[in-house]
Amino acid sequence: MIRYLSTLFIAIAATFVACQAKAEKVVVYQEGQLVNPQEVADVLGKTRSIHLLDDAAPAASAALTTPSGDTHAATKGSAAAAGGREQSNGPAAALSLPVRFAFGSADILPEARTQLDALARGIKLLPQDRAVLVEGHTDAVGDDEYNLELSRARARAVRDYLVQHHGIAASRLKTVGYGEARPVEGADPYAAVNRRVQFRGA
């Protein structure tokens, strides 16, 4: 009986977490798109409860919102967010960048630096005691455990870049990797749009 109740409680909790994540809006910048530091500060300045479920990340997805405020779902197989307008459920809770890394590694490619530099300017607009969570995500190509470790390494690489190149205190930047467990809603799990780094106020 205790085992049954425990299983039931876990199932209910997982459903609640998944529903919360599904309703979440994320501002998504495309590759090469200029990042607005003020928008970064506006999104990351909001604080919400964060649970670092690094080792047991539930499958969850997020609605995508372009920097202009339009909400989109990624089309199957597309490398960019596209699709029809959806209802907005309040302000965005996170911001997503398509940070480019060398294949199969956590080495940040030069073309990713412009967006990361603008992101850093946005973080510097926040109060000094405001922390930011850096989330690594991958597509479904490859082994689950490999993708989980790769997403963690990439989140740490972005943190290190922000610390070393912009002087942001490492204590303000928390990292977590979700591997392939949280694909973009409506996207093929193998689509490039799932290879992203997301940021949220912590």
C-alpha positions as CSV (number, residue, x, y, z in Angstrom):
1,M,0.0,0.0,0.0
2,I,2.8,2.4,0.9
3,R,4.5,1.6,-2.4
4,Y,1.3,2.3,-4.3
5,L,0.8,5.6,-2.6
6,S,4.5,6.6,-3.3
7,T,4.1,5.7,-6.9
8,L,0.8,7.7,-7.1
9,F,2.4,10.7,-5.5
10,I,5.4,10.6,-7.9
11,A,3.1,10.4,-10.9
12,I,1.0,13.3,-9.7
13,A,4.1,15.4,-9.0
14,A,5.6,14.6,-12.4
15,T,2.3,15.6,-14.1
16,F,2.2,18.9,-12.2
17,V,5.8,19.7,-13.1
18,A,5.2,18.8,-16.8
19,C,2.1,21.0,-16.9
20,Q,4.0,23.9,-15.4
21,A,6.9,23.5,-17.9
22,K,4.4,23.2,-20.8
23,A,2.8,26.5,-20.0
24,E,6.2,28.3,-19.8
25,K,7.1,30.9,-22.4
26,V,10.6,31.2,-23.7
27,V,12.0,34.1,-25.7
28,V,14.0,32.5,-28.5
29,Y,16.8,34.3,-30.5
30,Q,17.7,32.8,-33.8
31,E,21.3,32.4,-34.9
32,G,22.8,35.8,-35.9
33,Q,19.9,37.8,-34.5
34,L,20.8,40.8,-32.4
35,V,20.2,40.2,-28.7
36,N,18.6,43.1,-26.8
37,P,20.4,43.5,-23.4
38,Q,17.4,45.2,-21.9
39,E,15.1,42.3,-22.9
40,V,17.6,40.0,-21.3
41,A,17.5,41.9,-18.1
42,D,13.7,42.0,-18.2
43,V,13.4,38.3,-18.6
44,L,16.1,37.3,-16.2
45,G,15.0,39.8,-13.6
46,K,12.0,37.7,-12.9
47,T,12.5,35.1,-10.2
48,R,10.7,31.8,-10.0
49,S,11.1,28.6,-8.1
50,I,14.0,26.5,-9.6
51,H,14.4,22.8,-9.0
52,L,17.7,21.5,-10.3
53,L,16.6,18.1,-11.5
54,D,20.0,17.4,-13.2
55,D,19.9,13.6,-12.8
56,A,16.2,13.0,-13.4
57,A,15.0,15.8,-15.7
58,P,11.4,15.2,-16.7
59,A,10.5,15.4,-20.3
60,A,9.1,18.9,-20.8
61,S,8.7,21.5,-23.5
62,A,8.2,25.2,-23.8
63,A,6.4,27.7,-26.0
64,L,8.7,29.8,-28.0
65,T,8.4,33.5,-28.2
66,T,10.4,35.6,-30.6
67,P,12.0,38.8,-29.3
68,S,9.2,40.8,-30.9
69,G,6.7,39.0,-28.7
70,D,5.2,36.5,-31.1
71,T,4.8,33.0,-29.8
72,H,5.7,30.1,-32.0
73,A,6.1,26.3,-32.0
74,A,9.0,24.8,-33.9
75,T,8.0,23.0,-37.1
76,K,9.1,19.4,-37.5
77,G,12.7,19.1,-38.7
78,S,13.1,22.9,-38.8
79,A,16.3,24.5,-37.4
80,A,14.5,27.7,-36.5
81,A,11.3,28.4,-34.6
82,A,8.4,28.8,-36.9
83,G,4.7,28.2,-37.1
84,G,1.4,29.7,-36.0
85,R,0.7,32.3,-33.4
86,E,-0.3,30.9,-30.0
87,Q,-2.0,32.4,-26.9
88,S,0.4,34.1,-24.5
89,N,0.3,33.1,-20.9
90,G,2.0,36.1,-19.3
91,P,5.6,37.2,-19.4
92,A,8.4,35.0,-20.7
93,A,10.2,32.9,-18.0
94,A,13.4,32.2,-19.9
95,L,15.5,33.2,-22.8
96,S,17.1,30.8,-25.4
97,L,20.2,31.2,-27.6
98,P,21.3,28.9,-30.3
99,V,24.9,28.9,-28.9
100,R,27.2,27.2,-31.5
101,F,29.7,24.7,-30.3
102,A,32.2,22.6,-32.1
103,F,30.7,19.2,-33.1
104,G,30.4,16.9,-30.1
105,S,32.2,19.3,-27.8
106,A,31.8,22.2,-25.4
107,D,34.1,24.5,-27.4
108,I,32.1,27.7,-28.1
109,L,32.5,28.8,-31.8
110,P,33.4,32.4,-32.6
111,E,30.0,33.0,-34.2
112,A,28.3,32.5,-30.9
113,R,30.2,35.2,-29.1
114,T,28.2,38.3,-30.3
115,Q,25.0,37.0,-28.8
116,L,26.8,35.9,-25.6
117,D,28.4,39.3,-25.3
118,A,25.0,41.0,-25.6
119,L,23.6,38.5,-23.1
120,A,26.4,39.5,-20.7
121,R,25.5,43.2,-21.0
122,G,21.9,42.3,-20.1
123,I,23.1,40.3,-17.0
124,K,25.1,43.3,-15.9
125,L,21.9,45.4,-15.8
126,L,20.6,43.1,-13.1
127,P,21.1,43.7,-9.4
128,Q,24.5,42.3,-8.2
129,D,22.8,39.7,-6.1
130,R,20.6,38.3,-8.9
131,A,21.6,34.8,-10.0
132,V,21.1,33.3,-13.4
133,L,20.5,29.7,-14.3
134,V,22.3,28.5,-17.4
135,E,20.6,25.4,-18.9
136,G,22.2,23.2,-21.5
137,H,20.0,21.3,-24.0
138,T,20.8,18.9,-26.9
139,D,18.9,17.2,-29.6
140,A,18.2,13.4,-29.5
141,V,21.1,12.4,-31.7
142,G,23.4,10.0,-29.7
143,D,23.2,8.2,-26.4
144,D,21.0,9.7,-23.6
145,E,23.9,9.7,-21.0
146,Y,26.3,11.2,-23.5
147,N,23.8,14.0,-24.3
148,L,23.2,14.7,-20.7
149,E,27.0,15.0,-20.0
150,L,27.4,17.2,-23.2
151,S,24.6,19.5,-22.1
152,R,26.2,19.9,-18.7
153,A,29.6,20.6,-20.2
154,R,28.1,23.2,-22.6
155,A,26.3,25.0,-19.8
156,R,29.5,25.2,-17.8
157,A,31.4,26.4,-20.9
158,V,28.9,29.3,-21.3
159,R,29.2,30.1,-17.6
160,D,33.0,30.2,-17.9
161,Y,32.8,32.4,-21.0
162,L,30.7,34.9,-19.1
163,V,33.0,34.8,-16.1
164,Q,36.3,35.1,-18.1
165,H,35.3,37.5,-20.8
166,H,32.8,39.7,-18.9
167,G,33.8,39.5,-15.3
168,I,30.5,38.2,-14.1
169,A,30.9,36.5,-10.7
170,A,30.8,32.7,-11.1
171,S,28.7,32.5,-7.9
172,R,25.9,34.3,-9.8
173,L,25.8,31.7,-12.6
174,K,24.3,28.3,-11.8
175,T,24.5,25.5,-14.4
176,V,22.3,22.5,-15.2
177,G,22.2,20.1,-18.2
178,Y,19.0,18.4,-19.4
179,G,20.4,16.6,-22.4
180,E,17.7,15.6,-24.8
181,A,14.9,15.4,-22.1
182,R,13.3,18.8,-22.8
183,P,12.8,19.2,-26.6
184,V,11.1,22.3,-28.0
185,E,7.4,21.8,-28.2
186,G,6.2,20.6,-31.6
187,A,9.8,20.0,-32.8
188,D,11.3,16.7,-34.0
189,P,13.6,15.6,-31.1
190,Y,16.4,15.4,-33.7
191,A,15.9,19.0,-34.9
192,A,18.7,21.5,-34.5
193,V,16.3,23.9,-32.7
194,N,16.7,21.6,-29.6
195,R,20.4,22.3,-29.5
196,R,20.3,25.5,-27.3
197,V,21.3,27.2,-24.1
198,Q,18.5,28.7,-22.0
199,F,18.8,31.3,-19.3
200,R,16.4,32.2,-16.5
201,G,16.5,34.2,-13.3
202,A,17.3,32.0,-10.3
